[in-house]
Protein backbone atom coordinates (compact mmCIF):
# COMPACT_ATOMS: atom_id res chain seq x y z
CA UNK A 1 0.00 0.00 0.00
CA UNK A 2 3.02 2.29 0.38
CA UNK A 3 3.40 2.22 -3.41
CA UNK A 4 -0.23 3.28 -3.84
CA UNK A 5 0.20 6.08 -1.30
CA UNK A 6 3.43 7.26 -2.95
CA UNK A 7 1.84 7.32 -6.41
CA UNK A 8 -1.16 9.25 -5.11
CA UNK A 9 1.05 11.78 -3.31
CA UNK A 10 3.08 12.33 -6.49
CA UNK A 11 -0.08 13.00 -8.49
CA UNK A 12 -1.57 15.37 -5.90
CA UNK A 13 1.75 17.20 -5.47
CA UNK A 14 1.94 17.71 -9.24
CA UNK A 15 -1.56 19.21 -9.20
CA UNK A 16 -0.75 21.47 -6.24
CA UNK A 17 2.48 22.70 -7.89
CA UNK A 18 0.61 23.56 -11.11
CA UNK A 19 -2.12 25.32 -9.13
CA UNK A 20 0.33 27.37 -7.07
CA UNK A 21 2.39 28.42 -10.09
CA UNK A 22 -0.64 29.41 -12.13
CA UNK A 23 -2.27 31.32 -9.28
CA UNK A 24 0.97 33.18 -8.65
CA UNK A 25 1.29 33.99 -12.37
CA UNK A 26 -2.28 35.18 -12.76
CA UNK A 27 -1.85 37.48 -9.74
CA UNK A 28 1.28 38.93 -11.35
CA UNK A 29 -0.52 39.33 -14.67
CA UNK A 30 -3.43 41.16 -13.04
CA UNK A 31 -1.07 43.79 -11.64
CA UNK A 32 1.00 44.01 -14.84
CA UNK A 33 4.18 42.28 -13.64
CA UNK A 34 3.95 39.63 -16.38
CA UNK A 35 2.12 39.40 -19.67
CA UNK A 36 -1.42 38.03 -19.48
CA UNK A 37 -1.09 35.00 -21.71
CA UNK A 38 -4.05 33.26 -23.29
CA UNK A 39 -3.72 30.44 -20.73
CA UNK A 40 -3.68 32.87 -17.79
CA UNK A 41 -6.63 34.76 -19.22
CA UNK A 42 -8.58 31.51 -19.56
CA UNK A 43 -7.68 30.64 -15.98
CA UNK A 44 -8.80 34.04 -14.67
CA UNK A 45 -12.10 33.65 -16.54
CA UNK A 46 -12.56 30.17 -15.09
CA UNK A 47 -11.94 31.44 -11.56
CA UNK A 48 -14.41 34.27 -12.12
CA UNK A 49 -17.01 31.79 -13.41
CA UNK A 50 -16.47 29.30 -10.54
CA UNK A 51 -15.14 26.70 -12.97
CA UNK A 52 -12.07 24.52 -12.60
CA UNK A 53 -9.41 25.88 -14.97
CA UNK A 54 -8.63 23.59 -17.89
CA UNK A 55 -4.95 23.42 -17.00
CA UNK A 56 -5.89 22.08 -13.55
CA UNK A 57 -8.27 19.55 -15.07
CA UNK A 58 -5.44 18.21 -17.23
CA UNK A 59 -3.39 17.21 -14.18
CA UNK A 60 -6.23 16.93 -11.66
CA UNK A 61 -8.67 14.28 -10.57
CA UNK A 62 -11.85 13.64 -12.51
CA UNK A 63 -14.72 15.79 -11.31
CA UNK A 64 -17.72 17.67 -12.64
CA UNK A 65 -17.96 19.93 -9.59
CA UNK A 66 -17.80 23.72 -9.80
CA UNK A 67 -14.58 25.31 -8.56
CA UNK A 68 -15.67 26.05 -4.98
CA UNK A 69 -16.85 22.48 -4.39
CA UNK A 70 -13.84 21.12 -6.26
CA UNK A 71 -11.47 23.00 -3.92
CA UNK A 72 -13.28 21.65 -0.84
CA UNK A 73 -13.03 18.16 -2.33
CA UNK A 74 -9.31 18.67 -3.02
CA UNK A 75 -8.72 19.74 0.59
CA UNK A 76 -10.49 16.60 1.86
CA UNK A 77 -8.43 14.42 -0.47
CA UNK A 78 -5.15 15.99 0.66
CA UNK A 79 -6.20 15.59 4.31
CA UNK A 80 -7.02 11.92 3.70
CA UNK A 81 -3.52 11.35 2.31
CA UNK A 82 -1.87 13.43 5.06
CA UNK A 83 -3.70 11.48 7.74
CA UNK A 84 -2.59 8.23 6.08
CA UNK A 85 1.04 9.41 6.04
CA UNK A 86 0.99 10.65 9.63
CA UNK A 87 -1.21 7.99 11.22
CA UNK A 88 -0.54 4.89 9.17
CA UNK A 89 -2.99 2.88 7.13
CA UNK A 90 -6.56 3.97 7.83
CA UNK A 91 -9.28 1.60 9.04
CA UNK A 92 -11.21 2.36 5.85
CA UNK A 93 -10.18 3.92 2.56
CA UNK A 94 -11.85 6.66 0.58
CA UNK A 95 -11.68 4.87 -2.77
CA UNK A 96 -13.22 7.68 -4.80
CA UNK A 97 -10.62 10.03 -3.29
CA UNK A 98 -7.84 8.33 -5.23
CA UNK A 99 -6.54 9.60 -8.55
CA UNK A 100 -6.13 6.02 -9.69
CA UNK A 101 -8.34 3.65 -7.65
CA UNK A 102 -7.32 0.68 -9.81
CA UNK A 103 -3.86 0.79 -8.24
CA UNK A 104 -5.45 0.62 -4.79
CA UNK A 105 -7.47 -2.47 -5.73
CA UNK A 106 -4.40 -4.12 -7.23
CA UNK A 107 -2.38 -3.33 -4.10
CA UNK A 108 -5.13 -4.77 -1.92
CA UNK A 109 -5.15 -7.98 -3.94
CA UNK A 110 -1.35 -8.20 -3.77
CA UNK A 111 -1.33 -7.80 0.00
CA UNK A 112 -4.00 -10.45 0.42
CA UNK A 113 -2.24 -12.83 -1.99
CA UNK A 114 1.06 -12.47 -0.14
CA UNK A 115 -0.52 -12.87 3.28
CA UNK A 116 -2.44 -16.01 2.31
CA UNK A 117 0.13 -17.35 -0.19
CA UNK A 118 -2.34 -17.39 -3.08
CA UNK A 119 -1.58 -16.50 -6.68
CA UNK A 120 -2.93 -13.03 -7.37
CA UNK A 121 -4.48 -14.26 -10.63
CA UNK A 122 -6.77 -16.49 -8.61
CA UNK A 123 -8.25 -13.54 -6.72
CA UNK A 124 -11.12 -11.29 -7.68
CA UNK A 125 -13.44 -8.88 -5.96
CA UNK A 126 -17.08 -9.64 -5.30
CA UNK A 127 -19.57 -6.95 -4.41
CA UNK A 128 -22.90 -7.14 -2.67
CA UNK A 129 -25.18 -4.13 -2.85
CA UNK A 130 -27.06 -3.57 0.39
CA UNK A 131 -30.08 -1.29 0.39
CA UNK A 132 -30.43 -1.11 4.15
CA UNK A 133 -27.01 0.33 4.97
CA UNK A 134 -27.09 3.38 7.26
CA UNK A 135 -25.37 6.48 5.94
CA UNK A 136 -23.24 8.83 8.02
C-alpha positions as CSV (number, residue, x, y, z in Angstrom):
1,X,0.0,0.0,0.0
2,X,3.0,2.3,0.4
3,X,3.4,2.2,-3.4
4,X,-0.2,3.3,-3.8
5,X,0.2,6.1,-1.3
6,X,3.4,7.3,-2.9
7,X,1.8,7.3,-6.4
8,X,-1.2,9.2,-5.1
9,X,1.0,11.8,-3.3
10,X,3.1,12.3,-6.5
11,X,-0.1,13.0,-8.5
12,X,-1.6,15.4,-5.9
13,X,1.8,17.2,-5.5
14,X,1.9,17.7,-9.2
15,X,-1.6,19.2,-9.2
16,X,-0.7,21.5,-6.2
17,X,2.5,22.7,-7.9
18,X,0.6,23.6,-11.1
19,X,-2.1,25.3,-9.1
20,X,0.3,27.4,-7.1
21,X,2.4,28.4,-10.1
22,X,-0.6,29.4,-12.1
23,X,-2.3,31.3,-9.3
24,X,1.0,33.2,-8.7
25,X,1.3,34.0,-12.4
26,X,-2.3,35.2,-12.8
27,X,-1.8,37.5,-9.7
28,X,1.3,38.9,-11.4
29,X,-0.5,39.3,-14.7
30,X,-3.4,41.2,-13.0
31,X,-1.1,43.8,-11.6
32,X,1.0,44.0,-14.8
33,X,4.2,42.3,-13.6
34,X,4.0,39.6,-16.4
35,X,2.1,39.4,-19.7
36,X,-1.4,38.0,-19.5
37,X,-1.1,35.0,-21.7
38,X,-4.1,33.3,-23.3
39,X,-3.7,30.4,-20.7
40,X,-3.7,32.9,-17.8
41,X,-6.6,34.8,-19.2
42,X,-8.6,31.5,-19.6
43,X,-7.7,30.6,-16.0
44,X,-8.8,34.0,-14.7
45,X,-12.1,33.6,-16.5
46,X,-12.6,30.2,-15.1
47,X,-11.9,31.4,-11.6
48,X,-14.4,34.3,-12.1
49,X,-17.0,31.8,-13.4
50,X,-16.5,29.3,-10.5
51,X,-15.1,26.7,-13.0
52,X,-12.1,24.5,-12.6
53,X,-9.4,25.9,-15.0
54,X,-8.6,23.6,-17.9
55,X,-4.9,23.4,-17.0
56,X,-5.9,22.1,-13.6
57,X,-8.3,19.6,-15.1
58,X,-5.4,18.2,-17.2
59,X,-3.4,17.2,-14.2
60,X,-6.2,16.9,-11.7
61,X,-8.7,14.3,-10.6
62,X,-11.9,13.6,-12.5
63,X,-14.7,15.8,-11.3
64,X,-17.7,17.7,-12.6
65,X,-18.0,19.9,-9.6
66,X,-17.8,23.7,-9.8
67,X,-14.6,25.3,-8.6
68,X,-15.7,26.1,-5.0
69,X,-16.8,22.5,-4.4
70,X,-13.8,21.1,-6.3
71,X,-11.5,23.0,-3.9
72,X,-13.3,21.6,-0.8
73,X,-13.0,18.2,-2.3
74,X,-9.3,18.7,-3.0
75,X,-8.7,19.7,0.6
76,X,-10.5,16.6,1.9
77,X,-8.4,14.4,-0.5
78,X,-5.2,16.0,0.7
79,X,-6.2,15.6,4.3
80,X,-7.0,11.9,3.7
81,X,-3.5,11.3,2.3
82,X,-1.9,13.4,5.1
83,X,-3.7,11.5,7.7
84,X,-2.6,8.2,6.1
85,X,1.0,9.4,6.0
86,X,1.0,10.7,9.6
87,X,-1.2,8.0,11.2
88,X,-0.5,4.9,9.2
89,X,-3.0,2.9,7.1
90,X,-6.6,4.0,7.8
91,X,-9.3,1.6,9.0
92,X,-11.2,2.4,5.9
93,X,-10.2,3.9,2.6
94,X,-11.9,6.7,0.6
95,X,-11.7,4.9,-2.8
96,X,-13.2,7.7,-4.8
97,X,-10.6,10.0,-3.3
98,X,-7.8,8.3,-5.2
99,X,-6.5,9.6,-8.5
100,X,-6.1,6.0,-9.7
101,X,-8.3,3.7,-7.6
102,X,-7.3,0.7,-9.8
103,X,-3.9,0.8,-8.2
104,X,-5.5,0.6,-4.8
105,X,-7.5,-2.5,-5.7
106,X,-4.4,-4.1,-7.2
107,X,-2.4,-3.3,-4.1
108,X,-5.1,-4.8,-1.9
109,X,-5.2,-8.0,-3.9
110,X,-1.3,-8.2,-3.8
111,X,-1.3,-7.8,0.0
112,X,-4.0,-10.5,0.4
113,X,-2.2,-12.8,-2.0
114,X,1.1,-12.5,-0.1
115,X,-0.5,-12.9,3.3
116,X,-2.4,-16.0,2.3
117,X,0.1,-17.3,-0.2
118,X,-2.3,-17.4,-3.1
119,X,-1.6,-16.5,-6.7
120,X,-2.9,-13.0,-7.4
121,X,-4.5,-14.3,-10.6
122,X,-6.8,-16.5,-8.6
123,X,-8.3,-13.5,-6.7
124,X,-11.1,-11.3,-7.7
125,X,-13.4,-8.9,-6.0
126,X,-17.1,-9.6,-5.3
127,X,-19.6,-7.0,-4.4
128,X,-22.9,-7.1,-2.7
129,X,-25.2,-4.1,-2.9
130,X,-27.1,-3.6,0.4
131,X,-30.1,-1.3,0.4
132,X,-30.4,-1.1,4.2
133,X,-27.0,0.3,5.0
134,X,-27.1,3.4,7.3
135,X,-25.4,6.5,5.9
136,X,-23.2,8.8,8.0
